[in-house]
Structures are given as structure tokens and as C-alpha cells.
Amino acid sequence: GNPSTMAMAPDAQAGEGAEPTVAPSLPRRVYLDVEVDGEPLGRVVVALDREGTPEGTKRFLELATGDLGACMQLPNPLVANSLIDFIEPGQVLKTSGPTTTRLKATMLRCEEAAERAGAGTVREALERELKSQGEGHAAGEFLLSIKVRQDPGEVEAPTGKLVSRNGKLEVVADSPRAELMPLPPSGTAFAITLPGAQPALLEKLDATNLIVGSVPDEESRDVLRRIASLPINRNNSDNAFFKAGKSAGDGRAKVAERGFNRPFSTIRIVGSGAI
């Protein structure tokens, strides 16, 4: 059947006193409650209906529920209070996800503990799933994908010192700039595509984002359409003054660029969880 409407598998029937032999399935649907400028807008229900992305599905469930397995159970979902901070005119909604500080205090600590235990990194597992991703974002509409890889066009020159860690070279920022350094993508930022998205935007997402689900119901889709219709700070990258400033290394051009496609309203995910 359709995996987005799949019923949860019941525990196997066991004899009296016997332990169940089948582990309970992970939830297959999550909800995101959205507010605009402090006013409720609606609920978006996401079906985690992709095959071959167990690590990606688990990552989004962690964001939406705050359940980090054996490591810890957070009192609030990690994604709570995250902003939908970009509305691409080509019909792609993007959120940067939880703040760097919050991630460093929780999820990264769990990942470091797992890595010390020899379990490998979550980022590596997500990268593998992205590499084996079959159909891309152009194959459907209202797809939700998590950011696994940095877009080469967004990478800024790193500052800090180069160190070897676990056999790999990494840039470590010198304090007190360490808190300002962006974390490498690890599936905590995500995007949702809408009908009519530009092919060039979808191709860029294919290179960086792992598709983990979709938004199948019309009520949720209407909430996304209303978000996409909100006014944004227009992309002025074609402006001659902006081009001149950027090529000259003018810091004001970099500040202006960070504001492109940002909504004027504050769009906040105020609640989330499994269904």
C-alpha cells in the first residue's frame, strides 16, 4: 500500500509470558505547528514515506520529537522555535533548523558519544543515503528534505586552524570565535518544495538535501501555500551596484546577500511531534 498511510505493525503474537519478538515501528508521520508574527497559521503534517533513508528518517524524527534514543529525551523538540527563514521565489521553503548553540548542547554531544563507541558519524550515514538517492526533487511535489551537504556556492573561507581529528583534517575556530562558526550540515536544516519550483533550484537541492518525506494532505499543503505567498526581501544579485560591491569585497554586499529571499514576517515552528 501507500507507505504514507501505512498502519503501524502490531507486535507479534507471543505466548503467555513471552517477550514480543518484533520491535515497535518508528512513527511514520510528524506534525509542525506554524505561527506567523505570533498568530497561529496552521499545522503541516509530514509523512515519512521514503524507502532507503532510515538514518534520514530517524534524524527528522529526532528533530520533531526531541527523542534522542538512549542518549537523552529532551523536554521540547529540537525544531521548536525554529524559523522558516527563506522563501525562494521558485517555491521552496527553507528553515535553518535549531540554533547552533542548542545543537552543540544536545544532539552533537550524543553523536560524539556514539562515535567514541565506534558507531561512526551520523553525517557519514546521511551522506551515504544522499549518494544512493534515486529519484530527485523533480520527481514529486510537496517533498521534505534535510540538508546533508553544504552548497559549494554558500561556503565561506574558513577561519581558524587546521587540525587532524580521527584521521581527517578539520578547521577549528580559535576562541572566542568558536561559537560563531557554522556547523557542517548534519540533517538539522530542511526544505519543502511546492508545485512550480524552478528546475535549477531542485537540482541544487538534489546535490545537498536528502528527501525523507512528503506533505500529502490538502489542508497541510494550503498552510505551505500561504507561507510561500508571504512578502520577501527580493533577491537583488543582478543589481549592478550589488555586483560591483561584491566583487570589490564590500562587507555591505555580503550583509545584503544574507537578506535575499528572507520573509518580512517572522514564521516560526512553535510545536512538533509524532502522530
Secondary structure, 3 states (H helix, E strand, C coil): CCHHHCCCCCCCCCCCCCCCCCCCCCCCEEEEEEEECCEEEEEEEEECCCCCCHHHHHHHHHHHHCECCCCCECCCCCCCCEEEEEEECCCEEEECCCCHHHHHHCHHHHHHHHHHCCCCCHHHHHHHHHHCCCCCHHHCCCEEEEECCCCHHHCCCCCCEEEEECCEEEEECCCCHHHHCCCCCCCCCEEEECCCCCHHHHHHHHHHEEEEEECCCHHHHHHHHHHHCCCECCCCCCCHHHHHHHHCCCHHHHHHHHCCCCECCCEEEEEEEEC
